[in-house]
Structures are given as C-alpha cells and as structure tokens.
Amino acid sequence: MILLIFVFTITLSSCKKTNYEIPFILYDEEDLFMMSFRDSIFLHNSSDITFKMYDSTNSQIIQNEIINGVLLDSPKLIIVNPVDRLGAYTIIEKSKLTDTPIIFINREPLAEDLLSWDKVYYVGAKPEQSAIYQAELVMELFGSNPNNLNNYDLNGDGKIQCIILKGQEGHQDAEIRTEAVVNEMEENGYDLEILKIESADFRTSVAFDVMNELLPIYRDQIEVIFSNNDAMAIGAINALKEDGFFTDDNEDGKVDSNIDNWIPVVGIDGIAEAIQLIEDGYLYGTVINDSESMAKAVIELSSAIFNNEDPETISYPILYGKYIWIDYKKYSLPIFEE
C-alpha cells in the first residue's frame, strides 16, 4: 500500500509538471537581447505556469527538431523565437496537427503565415520604430538645424559621415533598421554620407573584427556609427578603444565627449551592458527594446491561452487578433540633450 501511494504521488507530480510546463524555444541563448528577455520571463512570471527553455543555437534545423520533440507531448502551448522567420510556416503546420497554439516572439513571421491559423500570435516591436528613434538620437546630437550642424560635424562640411553596422544579411529587422534610419535622417533634411554598410551578424565579436578592418580606411572620417543592435555597438566600441578612442584624458572615470577622443556610437536593444556604457560615456545612446514589457505580455497571453480564457481580455491590446506591439524607448544621457 505504501509503495502504491508513493507511485501514485510521483505520477501525479509528474503529470502536474508536464501539464504546467510551456516549451519556450529560443533562436540562440548567446544573443544578448534574448538572454535579457529570458531573464525577464523568469523574473516576472507569477502565473500558474512554468516555462522550459530550449536553445536552437541559431540553427533552424535544430529548432525544427526541438519542436518535433516537444509536440510529441501535446503541450497546451509553445513559444517560439524563430531562427528564420520563413520557417514559421512549417512550425505552424506541425502545430496544427496537435492543435497546439503558438506565440512567436521577437522575429516576426510573414503576415500570411500568422493569418493562416487562429491559434497563432506574435509579440514583438516594430523594427522601423527603432530605426526612427535611432535617427532622432543622432539628429539631437548634431543639432536641430540640418543646414547648420554643430561641432560634431568634425570636418564642417555640412554632412554626417557614418558607418552602419548591419545585422544578418536578409534578416527582416536588419534590412528594415538599415533602410529606415537612412530614410529618416534624409527625410528630415540631414545630408548623410555613408562611408560603409557592413554586416556583423548581430554579434559583438564580428563587429569588433569588422571595425578593425574599417578603421585603417575611415578612421579620420567617421562622425557617427549606427549599429543595428547593442551587441555590435559594443564590438565597435571595443575596437575603437584599441585604436585610441575613448581615452578619458582627465581620468575622472568617465568618457567626456567634449574633451576626450570620442566618437558617437548608437545601438538598439537597451541591454544592461549597453546602458552601463552610456552611463560611463562610451556609448552615445541606444533604443531600448523593452524586454520587460514584452516578457509580461508573453506571460499574460500564455496564461490566458493555457487557462482557455479569451486572449482579448489581457491588459495588452492584440491588433487584428494576432499582434501585440511593444514600443521602443530612446535612451541617452542628459548631457547630449538640447
């Protein structure tokens, strides 16, 4: 009898764990923003469900294998940060077979894929908004009159010479951010001279190598560096430091743009390391991809789906019954504000 009670208790515990556990499949846990997002999920989750994280290691093949495996257990929901947005169609078709709802995050699937089934949602931020805010930060730095730039126009030619560090080639956010930041600057009358657009795969180490290749060519011409994300911005700053920039000449522990050998670098994401670099004067600014609000939205939506409640009743509006959009936020030090 004691043995039967023990087995029955263990069985119930196992069932409870399986029933309440939601597979959460990340594209790559080494991505600094996704690490921040993952941590926000664990920090803010007070719902009646738990999330089990899986790492796709930036491989769509591995991600597909993970999804095939978790669907065998017929979970009540899966959350997917797709490696390739074009892979969403296959994921949706597989989930239909087990009637498993999906929440996609951070990398937006094609609209026709989201609309192909009523149990698919997307939580993320609009990449064009991040680029517009990034452009606004740079316009604030160079002055509100595009025909009379301030002293950050180092050569006084009325143009802003820039390098753009782009994420993965063909990646939706990378393409949109790169195009939109240029368009926003030009539409506001700023003459932007692009010295080079170079892909750095959203990674710090790649951006470091890219900047080391570009600095011997463009070192004395660069007036600003746009980066599609903070990770690449950090890589650029590391390369610039090795090349003699950000010297903290007065040794006060912070880099002063007015007296030190400083060059503005602006990123996107608002990861903790980037915020600290802004506080220390190295990074000019970033556009915060609000992982905290995004995590809270995912938790609320997951709980509603899990408990068979109407998703429209959560505190975040769902556009077209599909999209939860989280706004970006600009962040830079007050010293740079006009």
N, C-alpha and C positions, 0 to 999 in steps of 0.2 A: 504493500500500500504506500509506504514512504517513497519507494522507487517510482511508482506511478505518479504520485503527486509531484515529485521532482521533475520527471519528464514532462508532465503536463505544464508545469510552471515555465520550464525552459522553452517549450513550444510556444506558449502564449507570448513570452518575452520576444522570441524571435519573430513571430508574426507581427507584433506591435512595431518592432524596429523596422521591418520591411515595409509595412503599410505606411509608416510615417516618414520614410526617408525618400527625398526627392533627388534624383540624379541631376547634378549640375556640371555640365561638360564645358570646360574652358578650352579656348583655342591654344593657349600657351601660358603656363603659370609663370614663365620667366618675364613676361610682359609686365612692366612696372605698373601700368594703369590697372591691368587685370588683377594684379596682386592687391592693389588698393581696394578694388571693387570686391574681391573675395573677402578681404578682411572686414569690409563694411557689412557684408552679408552676415558674417558670424557675430559682429558687434551688435547689430540692431535687430537680429532675429529674436523675437519673443513670442512667436506664433507657436502653434501646436504641431509644427512640422520641423524636420531637420533636413539639412542639405548635405549630400555626399559629393565631394568634388572629384572630378576626373580631369586629367591633363592630356590634351591631344598632341602636345609637343609640336604644335604648328604643322601638323600633318593631317590632311583631310582623310587619308586612308586610315590612319589610326583612329581619328574621330568617328568614322563610319563603323569601325569595328567595335568601339566603345558603345555606340548607340545600338548596334545589333545586339550586343550583350545585355544592356540594361533593359531593352524592350522585352527580352525573354521573361523577365519578372513582372511584366504588365504593370509598371508604376502608374500612379494616378496622374503623373505629370513629369515632363522632362524640361530642363532649361538648357539651352544650347547657345554658346558663343561660337558661331561658325568660323572655321578656318577660312573657308571660301564661301562668300555669300551665294554663289551659284550652286553650291552643294545643298542649299536649303530645300530645294525641290525634292531631292531624293530622301532627305530626312523626313519631310512631311509625308511622302508616300509610304514610307516604312511605318510611321507613327499611326497612320490611318488604319493599318492592318490590326493594330492592337487597341485602337480607339484611345490613344494617349495624347492629350493636349500638349502643346509645345509653347514655351516662351523663348523667343530668340532675343539675345541681348547684344548691344554694342556694335555689331556688324549687321546692317540692315539687309534682309533678303529682298529679292525683287518683289515689287508690288503684286504682280500676278501670282507669285507663289504664296504670299500671305493671304491673298483673296481666294485661294483655291480650296480652303477648308475653314470652317467656322470655329475651329479649336486651335487656331494659331494666333500668337500675339508677338508684338515687338516692343521692347523697352530700350530706348537709346536717346541720343541727342543728334540734332541736325548738323552735319559737318560744315555746311555753308555758314551757319551762325558762328561757329568757332573761328572761321577764317575772317568773317566780317569784324568780329571783336578783336582779332589779332591785328588787322589793319588799323582799327581805331586806336589801339595802343601805340602803334608806330606813328600815326598821324598826330597823336597827342605829344609824342616825344619831339617830333620835328617842327611842331608849331601848327597852329590852325590855319595859317595862310599858305597855301601850296605855292604861291608865287613869291614868297619871301621866307624861305626856310631859315631856321635858326642855326646856331653854331654846330649842331650835329651834322649839318651838311659840311663835311670836313673840307672839301675842295671848293665850296662856294659856287658850284656850277648850277644850282637850282634843281638838281636831280638827286634821287636817292639811289645809290649803288647798293645792290643787295645780292646775297646768295640765298637760295631756297633749298633747304634740306627736305626732301620728299620721302614719304614712306614707301611701302612696297609698290612697285610698278603695277598699274592696273587695279590697285586696291581702291575701292569706291571713295573712302574718306580721303585718301592721299590725293587722288585726282581732283576731287571737289575742293579740298582745302587749298591746294596749289593754285588752281584756276581762280577761285573766289577771292583770295587775298589780293591777287594782282588786279582783278577787276574792281574790287572795292577801292583800292588806292587810286587807280586811274579814273574811276567814275567821280571821285572827289577832287580831281584836278592835280593829283600828285604825279610827277614825272618819275617813274620807276625804271631804273636801268638794271636789268637782270644780268649779273655777271655770269652766273651759272645756276642751273637747276640740277641737283644731283640726288639720286635715290640713295637712302641709307637704311632702308628696310625697317624703319621704326626703332632701330637698335642703337644703344649708346656706343658700343664698340665699333660698329660700322661707321657711324657718324664721326667718331674720332679719327678713323683711318681716312675717311673722305676729306675731312678738313685738313689733315696733314698733307694731302695731295694738292689741295686747292690753295693753301696759304702761300707757298712759294710763288704762285702765279698772281694772286689777287690781294696779297696781304695789305698793301698800302691803298687799296681802292675800296675795300669793304666798309660800308657805313651802317649796315644792319644785316642780321641773319634771321630769316624766317625759318622756323622749324615746324614740321607737321605734327610733332609731339615733343613732350618734355625730355623723353629718353634721348632723342637725337640732339636736342638742345644741350643736354649735359655733356654728351660726347663732344660737341663743338666747343664748349667752354673748356673742357679738359685739354683739347688741342691748342686752343688759344692761350691758355695758361703756360703750356710748354713752350709756346712761341714768344713769350714775353709780355702778353697782355695781362691785365688784372693784377698789377704788381703791389698794390696797397703801399704806395710810396710814403705815406705819413705813419704807417704801422699802427693804425688805430683798430685793426681787426676787421675792418670793412672796406670794400672797394668803393671809391668815390668817383662817380662818372665825370665830375668836373675837374679833378686833379690827377687821377690815375690814368694809366694807359688802358682805356676802357672801350669796349665796342658793344653795342646793344644786340642782344640775342633774345628772341621771343619765342616761347613754346606754346604747347597746348596740352592740357590734361589736368594740371594742378596737383601733381603727385607731391608727396611730402618733401622729397629731396629738392624738387624744383622750388617749392615755397621757401625752403631754407636758403637756397642760393639767391633768391630775390632778397630775403632779409639781409644777407651778407653782401649784397651789392653786385654779385657776379651776373645773375640773370636779370635782364630788364623787366620782363613780365611774362605772364602765362594766361591762358584762358582755361579756367577750371571746368573740367568735365566732371560734373557733380556726382561722383560715385556714391556718396552717402544717400542723396535723394533717389538715385537710380536703384540702389540696393533696397531702400524702403519700399519703392514702388514694386519691385520684383517680389519682395516678401508679401506685401499685401495682395498682389494679384495671385501669387502661388497659393496663399491661404484660402482665397475665395474659390479658386478652381478646385483645390483639394477638398474643401467642405461643400462642394456643389452649390455654392452661392453665386448670385449674379455678379460677374466681374464689374459691371457698371456701377455697383454700389460702393466701390473702394474710393478712397479720397483723391485719387489721381484720375483726371479725365482720360477716357480712351477714345481717341479720334477714329471715326469710322468703325468702331468696334475692334480695332486692330492695334493702334499705335498709342503708346504712352511716351510723350516727348518730355525730356528733362532739359531745361535751359542751361546754357553755359553761363559763366560769370568771368568778367575781366578781373585780373589781379596784378597790381604793380605797386611799388612803394609811393607814398605821397610826394616824395621829392621829385618825381617825374611828372606830377600833375601840374597843369597850368593854373 
